[in-house]
Amino acid sequence: MIPLLERPKPALPSSYFWTWDHRTNWVLDDPGCLNWGWRNKYLKQPETFVEDYRRLTDLAAGLGVKGIIIWGFLRDSHGGIEYAKRVADYAASKDVAIMPGIGTTAYGGVYYEGDHPYNLHTFVEKNPDARLIREDGTPSIYLGKYYTICPSHPLLAEWLREGMQWLFREFAIGGANLENGDFLVCYCPRCKAARETRSNDEPDFFKSQGSSYEPALKAIEDQLEDKLVTYATYTGFLPGKCPGGPEKDKAHHRYMGCERPAMFDRLPMTAITQWTVSHMVLEQPLPLTAYLEDGAPQAAFENHRWPADVRPPSARGVGFNHSPGEEWGTRYSQAISTIKETCLRAHRSGLEGAAIHGEVSSRHPSTALNYLAFSHFIHWPEDTLCDFGRKTLGQVLGSEQEGEEYVRLLASWDAGELTEDQRKEIKKHWSDTFELMTAGQDVDRWRLWEWLRSVQYGDRLKVSSFF
């Protein structure tokens, strides 16, 4: 549905799609397709893994999106090293950076799932004393199988260094994405002693992150300027502690818990911090009508979750928004307002990129619109919605005029303000494109009008229809 678009150098050059392998569904008839992430099993065929990411790579290349994070990049269940190399080699040929997800103390290690030296489960089986210790003094285990590692274990740093160097040596990857297990804290005597030697002004989980991220990043420090290597904080960059405690309305995802995590003094400045901005953007997105003629409406900055004067404390950073794409409620939603806000606020805050999920096929019209909007606003974050219609949708719909007409009607529908004349206009466009579609012309153009014609009378998400 999305053609190769004309694009200049992006204003947010370090932008990428975030994906899990098992729920990245671009091949729609594999019976192993899943739409959720819990337990993260891969049930599709190995050939589907390659084809899913071939199609997503083509999309990223066509939209000017720099990279694709793949959590589950290396798994025995979808072909292991051989199939991962096929995915990475194809993306490299298209100048798209494959960024394997790497768990430094949780989430699988360098080799996410399988009997491999750089798989976390394999490492702990050989070194059972490496298991993370919970606050009650017992070793950590998740779902009866999955281990987490103590970040101060004597063997961890060398294991991470070797694994990272092997990964970047063996595969034509353009980067990586590091995580350590969300708000993970180990209570073994070594970790407690190590924390005492560091700043008490930051949460303990940041100290754990720094301990495991440091050897992994320094192992490839000479490549960081040329590669898209990011590491997750799991928080936004709002300074200070969460009012009411971390259980309060997920507010801990917005606050750092301090003014500036001390780990930034230990980690290479050329690595890129991945900030979670999902809970920093407006809780209720602005109606699209707010962006029609104004690319930076004041209402987008009147937000206590993301004050206009707040800047991230890391040298480099990107903003990752889980919506659209997370399985709970927004996977198939049209989310142009949130995407626009994310890109605009990231740009104004000095970030060098933005990220959203790329798991859902652009065969879904609502998702195609999201991807087109993401492409547009990482290149022109200050643009209006009408600019998006003319410069980007116009390339899909055949003319700048029709692109602008589409976004004006879309915005009125989104705001619940469609007039009868506008409904007739939508029907006229649908009828004209339907005649062309039945003659084998402009099928994708018809799909967009068919989606807008349908959602104006029914479910605002219209999640089940491909048209």
Secondary structure, DSSP 8 states (H G I E B T S, - for coil): --------S-SS-S-EEEEESTT-BSSTT-TT--S--TT----S-HHHHHHHHHHHHHHHHHHT--EEEEET-SBGGGTHHHHHHHHHHHHHHTT-EEEEEEESSSTTBSS-BSS-TTBHHHHHHH-GGGB-B-TTS-B-EETTTEE-B-TT-TTHHHHHHHHHHHHHHHS---EEEEE--SS----SHHHHHHHHTS-SSS-HHHHHHHHHHHHHHHTTGGGTTTSEEEEE-SS--B-S--TT-TTSTTGGGTB-SSSS-GGGGTS-TTSEEEEE-TTTS-SS---GGGGSS-SS-GGGT--TTS-TT---SSSSEEEE--TTT-TTT-TT---HHHHHHHHHHHHHTT-SEEEEE--B-TTSHHHHHHHHHHHHHHH-TT--HHHHIIIIIHHHHSSHHHHHHHHHHHHHHHTT---HHHHHHHHHHHHHHHHHHHTT--HHHHHHHHHHHHHTTS-SS--S---
